[in-house]
């Protein structure tokens, strides 16, 4: 159950990048442009900081109606988020467009995101790319990042990993942690550049030091495996802990595993199980599998096969081959679940298709005891599961492509 050093990072456009993690990002943008601002603009900003969005709107709306691009953008932001006014993406798009047409880069970026999502406007990936490009050409980091994603996916622009990497590098050098993380992932996986683990570690570290949890976890993976940097299990545990304390599920799973085996930290089964359970409850298949194994094999919990089977099923349903293989065995023996040789064969077959050697051997043994009708039923169930899984993954991809 050692954490893999691979990043396996999907590239997604930034969701409302000006408010990406805290209000501080938006504060930096505004405070850099509001020195000597009109009293109503400053009053609106103070109200916004205090969570009084209705007062912010009261101060910004008149300025927006007078053509102030920054105020138009901020009014659009309030409408998009439903702060101080009813959520109205169409009205948000209208205000963003007014500011975008004046060349205001943050509005161009957010209007591009609305077109990408089809939120308040008809979905149009070409239009999204055009608005991202206008903002990116002004050096706006979030737009550079978003345009890079479209080049990676080939949506609205030609697929071009090298151009994507160039754009992400521009954003990363401006200090944006998510772009630094994505650039690290590109170096780790060889997307648009030759694989370079050392460069990956460098960019991950820059983002990690800014508190970006995915980068902290990724840096932990590299430190754990000694890829791109000296192997250091203590450092790995430190970075996992920082990300885990932010609720980042993958890091909770990795840290929990280290506590269970005593790598980088003193062995502490209770603490390990706490972190593994936190990750499992957030849907991390590896953590769900690890928790199932604990309930099956560890003396303190062994005998609770029903609980083990429950966690194995959650992981198996996500396509995690080791869980599918063990779940197949549970169904074959009736441990923790009602004995069902057909279900056993189905789960073993699914694991075997992913190259799980033990599942292949178990299935060969089990198949000798099944009738042709039972084998046919197992194959039918496996096809149905695969079709359902593929449809689910497509839904996830459609949603996650437009979310932070």
HUUR-V970387 format. One record per residue. RES is the residue in one letter. PHI is phi in degrees with one decimal (NA if undefined). PSI is psi in whole degrees, 0 to 359 (NA if undefined). OMEGA is omega in whole degrees, 0 to 359 (999 if undefined). Layout:
# HUUR-V970387
RES;PHI;PSI;OMEGA / RES;PHI;PSI;OMEGA
This chain:
# HUUR-V970387
X;NA;23;179 / X;-65.5;137;179 / X;-60.6;137;180 / X;-76.6;143;178 / X;-79.2;353;180 / X;-73.1;146;183 / X;-82.4;321;180 / X;47.8;50;185 / X;-99.0;128;171 / X;-85.6;145;179 / X;-98.5;120;182 / X;-126.4;145;175 / X;-60.1;150;181 / X;-72.3;133;177 / X;-87.7;120;181 / X;40.9;65;191 / X;-59.8;335;181 / X;-70.6;340;178 / X;-118.8;37;193 / X;-60.7;316;182 / X;-128.5;314;178 / X;-139.8;170;179 / X;-67.9;348;182 / X;-61.0;326;180 / X;-63.8;314;177 / X;-65.5;323;179 / X;-60.1;317;180 / X;-61.0;318;179 / X;-63.4;313;185 / X;-71.8;315;183 / X;-64.0;336;178 / X;-75.7;346;184 / X;-120.5;355;186 / X;-103.1;4;177 / X;-63.5;129;184 / X;72.6;21;184 / X;-72.0;165;175 / X;-62.3;148;184 / X;-56.0;319;183 / X;-67.5;326;177 / X;-65.3;313;180 / X;-65.6;320;178 / X;-62.5;319;178 / X;-62.5;320;180 / X;-65.6;319;179 / X;-63.2;321;178 / X;-65.2;318;180 / X;-61.2;315;179 / X;-61.0;326;180 / X;-86.4;3;179 / X;81.8;9;178 / X;-94.1;78;187 / X;-71.0;330;178 / X;-63.6;319;178 / X;-68.8;325;176 / X;-60.7;314;178 / X;-61.4;318;181 / X;-59.1;324;181 / X;-82.3;324;186 / X;-85.3;328;186 / X;-59.0;313;179 / X;-60.2;320;178 / X;-64.5;319;179 / X;-61.8;318;180 / X;-67.8;339;177 / X;-86.3;358;175 / X;100.2;9;179 / X;-71.6;116;186 / X;-62.9;319;180 / X;-62.8;317;179 / X;-65.6;322;178 / X;-61.8;317;178 / X;-61.5;314;183 / X;-67.1;323;175 / X;-63.6;318;176 / X;-60.5;320;179 / X;-63.1;318;178 / X;-63.1;319;179 / X;-68.6;322;181 / X;-66.0;321;182 / X;-88.6;350;183 / X;69.0;36;179 / X;-102.5;116;180 / X;80.7;350;177 / X;-146.1;167;175 / X;-66.5;142;176 / X;-57.2;123;184 / X;-149.8;88;183 / X;-63.6;331;178 / X;-67.5;319;177 / X;-68.2;323;176 / X;-59.0;314;180 / X;-61.1;321;180 / X;-62.5;315;181 / X;-71.1;320;176 / X;-58.8;317;183 / X;-63.4;320;179 / X;-59.9;318;178 / X;-73.5;321;181 / X;-63.2;321;180 / X;-65.2;341;175 / X;-90.7;3;177 / X;88.6;15;182 / X;-80.6;111;190 / X;-59.6;315;179 / X;-58.5;323;179 / X;-69.8;322;177 / X;-61.2;318;179 / X;-63.4;313;183 / X;-69.5;327;175 / X;-65.1;321;175 / X;-59.3;320;179 / X;-65.5;321;177 / X;-62.4;319;177 / X;-66.2;323;179 / X;-61.0;317;184 / X;-84.9;339;190 / X;72.0;40;185 / X;-109.8;103;182 / X;85.8;348;176 / X;-141.8;165;177 / X;-68.2;135;181 / X;-58.7;130;183 / X;-155.5;98;184 / X;-68.1;330;177 / X;-66.2;315;178 / X;-62.7;321;178 / X;-58.0;313;181 / X;-62.9;322;181 / X;-63.8;317;180 / X;-71.3;321;176 / X;-59.8;319;182 / X;-62.5;317;180 / X;-59.9;317;180 / X;-72.7;321;181 / X;-62.9;323;180 / X;-67.2;344;175 / X;-92.2;3;180 / X;85.3;16;182 / X;-77.7;115;192 / X;-61.7;316;183 / X;-63.5;323;178 / X;-69.6;322;175 / X;-60.1;318;179 / X;-63.5;312;182 / X;-65.5;319;178 / X;-64.4;324;177 / X;-60.9;320;179 / X;-62.8;318;180 / X;-63.3;322;176 / X;-66.1;323;178 / X;-65.2;319;183 / X;-86.3;344;184 / X;69.1;38;182 / X;-112.8;117;180 / X;80.3;344;177 / X;-143.9;161;177 / X;-61.5;145;177 / X;-66.9;126;186 / X;-157.6;95;182 / X;-65.3;325;180 / X;-64.5;318;178 / X;-66.8;322;178 / X;-60.2;315;180 / X;-63.9;319;179 / X;-59.8;316;182 / X;-68.3;318;179 / X;-64.4;324;178 / X;-63.0;319;178 / X;-60.0;317;180 / X;-70.3;321;182 / X;-64.9;322;181 / X;-70.4;349;174 / X;-86.7;358;175 / X;93.6;8;180 / X;-74.6;118;189 / X;-63.6;324;181 / X;-68.0;323;177 / X;-67.2;322;176 / X;-62.4;319;178 / X;-63.3;314;181 / X;-64.7;323;177 / X;-65.5;321;175 / X;-59.3;318;179 / X;-65.1;323;178 / X;-64.3;318;177 / X;-68.0;324;181 / X;-67.5;320;186 / X;-102.8;0;179 / X;69.3;42;179 / X;-95.4;106;179 / X;79.2;354;178 / X;-144.3;163;173 / X;-67.5;139;178 / X;-53.0;133;182 / X;-147.3;90;183 / X;-58.3;326;180 / X;-66.3;317;177 / X;-64.8;322;177 / X;-58.6;313;181 / X;-62.5;321;180 / X;-62.1;313;182 / X;-73.0;323;175 / X;-58.6;317;184 / X;-64.9;321;179 / X;-60.9;319;179 / X;-73.0;321;181 / X;-62.2;321;181 / X;-68.9;345;174 / X;-91.5;3;176 / X;89.6;14;182 / X;-80.7;111;190 / X;-59.3;314;179 / X;-57.3;323;179 / X;-71.0;323;178 / X;-61.6;318;178 / X;-66.0;316;180 / X;-62.7;320;178 / X;-65.9;323;175 / X;-60.6;320;178 / X;-61.6;316;180 / X;-66.3;318;179 / X;-65.3;322;180 / X;-61.8;316;185 / X;-89.7;347;184 / X;70.2;39;180 / X;-106.8;118;180 / X;78.3;359;180 / X;-165.1;161;179 / X;-60.2;143;178 / X;-66.3;130;183 / X;-152.8;96;182 / X;-66.1;329;178 / X;-65.2;316;178 / X;-65.2;321;178 / X;-59.3;314;180 / X;-62.8;323;179 / X;-62.5;314;181 / X;-70.5;322;176 / X;-59.4;318;182 / X;-61.4;317;181 / X;-62.4;318;179 / X;-73.0;320;180 / X;-62.6;322;180 / X;-66.8;344;174 / X;-91.9;2;180 / X;86.7;14;182 / X;-75.7;115;193 / X;-63.5;316;181 / X;-60.2;321;179 / X;-69.8;324;176 / X;-60.9;318;178 / X;-63.4;314;181 / X;-65.2;317;180 / X;-66.3;318;178 / X;-58.6;318;178 / X;-61.4;320;180 / X;-66.0;322;176 / X;-66.0;323;182 / X;-67.2;326;182 / X;-103.5;354;178 / X;72.2;43;177 / X;-110.4;121;179 / X;80.0;346;178 / X;-144.8;161;175 / X;-66.8;139;181 / X;-58.8;130;182 / X;-151.5;96;186 / X;-62.8;320;181 / X;-63.5;315;179 / X;-67.1;321;178 / X;-61.2;313;180 / X;-65.1;327;179 / X;-62.5;313;181 / X;-70.5;320;179 / X;-62.1;319;179 / X;-65.2;320;178 / X;-57.8;317;180 / X;-70.0;319;180 / X;-61.9;321;180 / X;-69.7;341;175 / X;-91.5;1;173 / X;97.7;13;178 / X;-76.4;116;186 / X;-61.5;318;180 / X;-60.4;321;179 / X;-70.2;321;178 / X;-61.7;319;178 / X;-64.6;315;180 / X;-60.6;320;179 / X;-66.7;320;176 / X;-60.9;319;179 / X;-63.6;321;179 / X;-60.2;315;181 / X;-68.2;335;180 / X;-84.1;321;196 / X;-115.7;335;184 / X;-79.7;139;184 / X;-55.8;323;184 / X;-70.7;337;183 / X;-124.2;350;182 / X;-55.8;142;183 / X;107.2;339;177 / X;-90.5;64;185 / X;-68.8;333;179 / X;-64.5;316;177 / X;-65.1;320;179 / X;-60.6;313;181 / X;-62.5;324;179 / X;-61.1;315;180 / X;-72.3;323;177 / X;-60.5;320;181 / X;-63.6;319;179 / X;-62.5;318;180 / X;-71.0;319;180 / X;-62.6;323;180 / X;-66.7;344;176 / X;-92.3;3;178 / X;87.8;16;182 / X;-79.6;109;190 / X;-57.7;315;180 / X;-58.7;324;178 / X;-70.3;321;178 / X;-62.1;319;180 / X;-64.7;316;181 / X;-71.5;325;178 / X;-65.4;322;176 / X;-58.5;319;178 / X;-65.7;321;179 / X;-63.2;318;178 / X;-68.0;326;180 / X;-67.8;326;183 / X;-100.4;348;182 / X;73.5;27;180 / X;-94.6;114;180 / X;82.5;348;178 / X;-142.6;164;175 / X;-69.1;135;183 / X;-58.6;131;183 / X;-150.9;93;183 / X;-60.6;327;179 / X;-66.7;314;176 / X;-61.8;321;178 / X;-59.0;313;181 / X;-64.3;321;179 / X;-59.9;310;183 / X;-66.9;322;177 / X;-65.1;322;179 / X;-64.5;317;180 / X;-63.3;320;177 / X;-68.7;319;180 / X;-62.6;324;179 / X;-62.3;337;178 / X;-91.7;7;177 / X;89.6;15;180 / X;-74.8;109;188 / X;-63.7;317;182 / X;-63.9;321;179 / X;-62.8;321;178 / X;-60.8;316;181 / X;-67.5;316;179 / X;-61.3;322;182 / X;-69.5;321;178 / X;-58.6;319;179 / X;-67.4;316;182 / X;-66.2;322;185 / X;-59.5;331;180 / X;-64.8;340;183 / X;-100.9;357;184 / X;-102.2;148;176 / X;-79.7;168;178 / X;-61.3;322;180 / X;-63.8;320;180 / X;-67.6;320;178 / X;-64.2;321;178 / X;-64.9;320;179 / X;-65.1;321;178 / X;-62.5;315;179 / X;-62.6;321;179 / X;-64.6;316;179 / X;-63.2;320;181 / X;-64.8;318;178 / X;-63.5;318;180 / X;-64.8;317;179 / X;-62.3;316;182 / X;-62.6;317;180 / X;-63.5;318;179 / X;-64.7;318;180 / X;-63.6;317;181 / X;-64.1;320;178 / X;-64.5;321;179 / X;-64.5;316;180 / X;-64.2;323;178 / X;-64.8;321;178 / X;-64.1;316;178 / X;-60.1;315;181 / X;-62.4;319;181 / X;-62.0;319;181 / X;-75.3;313;189 / X;-72.2;339;178 / X;-60.5;341;184 / X;-122.3;25;181 / X;-129.1;149;176 / X;-71.5;NA;999
